[in-house]
Structures are given as C-alpha cells and as structure tokens.
C-alpha cells in the first residue's frame, strides 16, 4: 500500500496550488518540467516551490483533505505553511 501526501506549491507570482500524490519529489518535478502529467494550471507559472506537505493515511483521506484545503482562505493556508494552524479534520 502506498503512502499518500497532501502538498502545497507556491508559483512565481505567489499563488498557492494544492494537490495529492504518492511521491512528492516526483510530482514536483512533473510540475516544474511542464510535463504532460503536470498540472496545466502550473505551466509557465514558475519557479515553483514546495511550501507544505504531509503524509496521510490513504488516498480517500488525501482527497478529502485536498478538497477542504482548497476551500480555505489564503490566510489560513499561509498559517498552515508557517505552522500556526493544523490540518482540518476531514468530513
């Protein structure tokens, strides 16, 4: 069984992108290289920096956390990155 991660990237303009993966470094490389597997929303938006990532129990939990984080206001995401806020409990 694979480990799953929720991660946040920051674009060159400061936008935050949230996603899930089983391999954070591979996924970051896909986004940075503009590969077909990388998110279209990130193409040409570099440099990309990994701001946050955490391991979660399984894919289902990763998907739920990703959805919750995407609804958060930017200020909460920044607090999470800075360690002043904890991950939400998935519904």
Rosetta silent file (secondary structure, phi, psi, omega in degrees, C-alpha in Angstrom):
SEQUENCE: XXXXXXXXXXXXXXXXXXXXXXXXXXXXXXXXXXXXXXXXXXXXXXXXXXXXXXXXXXXXXXXXXXXXXXXXXXXXXXXXXXXXXXXXXXX
SCORE:     score description
SCORE:     0.000 S_00000001
   1 L     0.000  133.775 -178.226    0.000    0.000    0.000 S_00000001
   2 L   -83.098  148.938  169.990    1.376    3.440   -0.961 S_00000001
   3 L   -78.163  146.086  176.771    1.723    6.410    1.336 S_00000001
   4 E  -116.331  148.908 -179.168   -0.277    9.438    0.233 S_00000001
   5 E  -131.321  145.869  167.285    0.632   13.078    0.694 S_00000001
   6 E  -103.782  136.567 -177.649   -1.195   16.388    0.539 S_00000001
   7 E  -139.093  158.861  174.128    1.074   19.179   -0.709 S_00000001
   8 E  -130.231  133.367  176.393    1.069   22.890   -1.483 S_00000001
   9 E  -113.698  150.774  173.625    3.220   24.635   -4.072 S_00000001
  10 E  -112.696  132.156  178.523    3.823   28.355   -4.497 S_00000001
  11 L   -83.480  173.542  178.364    4.115   29.781   -8.000 S_00000001
  12 L   -59.656  -28.195  178.863    6.444   32.582   -9.035 S_00000001
  13 L   -91.604    0.502  176.919    3.593   35.062   -8.541 S_00000001
  14 L    94.982   -0.238  177.633    2.782   33.716   -5.066 S_00000001
  15 L   -68.280  142.913  177.241   -0.319   31.696   -5.919 S_00000001
  16 E  -101.247  135.199  179.386   -0.778   28.530   -3.856 S_00000001
  17 E  -119.864  131.428 -179.294   -1.608   25.222   -5.565 S_00000001
  18 E  -113.782  137.819  178.714   -2.844   22.218   -3.555 S_00000001
  19 E  -154.253 -179.895  176.570   -2.637   18.608   -4.691 S_00000001
  20 E  -128.928  155.907  179.463   -2.144   14.985   -3.641 S_00000001
  21 E  -165.767  168.569  171.821    0.441   12.390   -4.635 S_00000001
  22 L   -99.921  -10.751 -178.330    2.259    9.248   -3.570 S_00000001
  23 L  -145.114   99.611 -174.036    5.660   10.798   -4.361 S_00000001
  24 H   -61.846  -46.163 -177.487    6.115   14.494   -3.589 S_00000001
  25 H   -64.478  -42.582  177.827    9.515   14.911   -5.283 S_00000001
  26 H   -62.290  -44.956 -178.170    8.397   13.175   -8.488 S_00000001
  27 H   -64.444  -41.113  177.597    5.207   15.234   -8.606 S_00000001
  28 H   -61.430  -42.614  178.116    7.099   18.488   -8.046 S_00000001
  29 H   -62.402  -40.736  178.284    9.466   17.567  -10.897 S_00000001
  30 H   -61.369  -43.184  178.848    6.477   16.840  -13.185 S_00000001
  31 H   -65.947  -45.867 -177.589    5.011   20.254  -12.411 S_00000001
  32 H   -64.236  -37.544 -177.224    8.343   22.053  -12.817 S_00000001
  33 H   -80.744   -6.566 -178.807    9.170   20.354  -16.117 S_00000001
  34 L    65.726   26.586 -178.047    5.773   21.162  -17.602 S_00000001
  35 L   -66.737  166.250  178.836    5.330   17.500  -18.478 S_00000001
  36 L   -58.127  -31.481 -179.310    2.050   16.106  -19.744 S_00000001
  37 L   -80.035  -16.383  178.354    1.490   14.678  -16.271 S_00000001
  38 L   -74.825  156.963 -179.619    1.993   18.063  -14.585 S_00000001
  39 L   -67.300  131.916  178.077   -0.977   20.324  -13.863 S_00000001
  40 H   -60.457  -33.769 -178.349   -1.864   22.620  -16.759 S_00000001
  41 H   -62.463  -19.535 -177.350   -2.637   25.365  -14.230 S_00000001
  42 H  -101.122   -7.739 -178.373    1.057   25.456  -13.268 S_00000001
  43 L   -65.576  127.440  179.933    2.632   25.547  -16.723 S_00000001
  44 L    76.270   11.897 -176.975    4.591   28.734  -17.199 S_00000001
  45 L  -107.719   12.171 -176.102    3.953   29.795  -13.606 S_00000001
  46 L   -71.906  174.858   -0.643    7.424   29.012  -12.201 S_00000001
  47 L   -73.371  146.299  179.220    9.531   28.964  -10.331 S_00000001
  48 L   -99.829  134.174  177.228    7.552   26.505   -8.234 S_00000001
  49 E  -124.732  138.665  176.139    8.479   25.933   -4.601 S_00000001
  50 E   -77.363  117.256 -177.393    7.202   23.236   -2.284 S_00000001
  51 E   -99.797  -30.369 -174.696    5.715   25.078    0.686 S_00000001
  52 E  -157.159  142.888  167.797    3.962   22.293    2.590 S_00000001
  53 E  -157.195  149.327  175.689    3.454   18.555    2.522 S_00000001
  54 E  -150.785  146.287  178.886    2.247   15.932    4.968 S_00000001
  55 E   -78.253  140.831  176.466    1.678   12.204    4.880 S_00000001
  56 E  -127.773  167.737 -170.450   -1.891   10.991    5.280 S_00000001
  57 L   -65.465  -41.155 -175.931   -3.361    7.557    5.915 S_00000001
  58 L  -160.620  176.310 -176.823   -4.786    6.762    2.475 S_00000001
  59 H   -62.904  -40.033 -179.621   -5.984    8.156   -0.849 S_00000001
  60 H   -58.985  -46.375  178.466   -9.521    8.750    0.384 S_00000001
  61 H   -65.025  -41.128  179.229   -8.272   10.921    3.239 S_00000001
  62 H   -59.979  -44.135  179.167   -5.867   12.737    0.912 S_00000001
  63 H   -63.544  -41.457  179.585   -8.708   13.601   -1.474 S_00000001
  64 H   -66.966  -42.078  178.594  -10.923   14.874    1.354 S_00000001
  65 H   -65.573  -40.976  177.988   -8.131   16.992    2.851 S_00000001
  66 H   -57.946  -46.972 -179.375   -7.248   18.418   -0.553 S_00000001
  67 H   -61.750  -42.228  179.026  -10.871   19.460   -1.096 S_00000001
  68 H   -65.017  -45.076 -178.504  -11.056   21.086    2.354 S_00000001
  69 H   -63.234  -36.476 -179.698   -7.765   22.947    1.920 S_00000001
  70 H   -65.266  -22.360  178.315   -8.825   24.299   -1.470 S_00000001
  71 H   -87.842  -13.373 -179.278  -11.810   25.940    0.243 S_00000001
  72 L   -67.222  149.437  170.892   -9.680   27.618    2.907 S_00000001
  73 L   -69.143  155.419 -178.829   -8.917   31.322    2.653 S_00000001
  74 H   -54.736  -39.590 -177.761   -5.369   32.164    1.661 S_00000001
  75 H   -60.412  -37.516  178.221   -4.590   33.492    5.149 S_00000001
  76 H   -68.730  -39.378  178.415   -5.347   30.079    6.688 S_00000001
  77 H   -62.780  -42.225  177.825   -3.157   28.336    4.114 S_00000001
  78 H   -62.476  -39.960  177.494   -0.300   30.710    4.950 S_00000001
  79 H   -63.922  -38.703  177.102   -0.797   29.949    8.658 S_00000001
  80 H   -62.985  -45.799  179.275   -0.648   26.210    7.910 S_00000001
  81 H   -60.146  -40.264 -178.800    2.597   26.695    5.972 S_00000001
  82 H   -78.899   -7.740  179.288    4.044   28.732    8.857 S_00000001
  83 L    85.483   14.016 -179.362    3.000   26.084   11.400 S_00000001
  84 L   -98.614    2.587  178.596    0.455   28.316   13.141 S_00000001
  85 L  -143.195  148.132  179.337   -2.547   26.247   12.016 S_00000001
  86 L  -103.606  163.153  178.315   -3.175   22.491   11.905 S_00000001
  87 L   -62.125  147.025  178.257   -4.745   20.378    9.200 S_00000001
  88 L   -72.848  158.541  172.642   -8.535   20.166    9.264 S_00000001
  89 L   -83.020  124.066 -177.576  -10.378   17.053   10.300 S_00000001
  90 L   -65.946  146.428  178.725  -11.855   15.568    7.136 S_00000001
  91 L   -92.231    0.000    0.000  -15.622   15.320    6.924 S_00000001
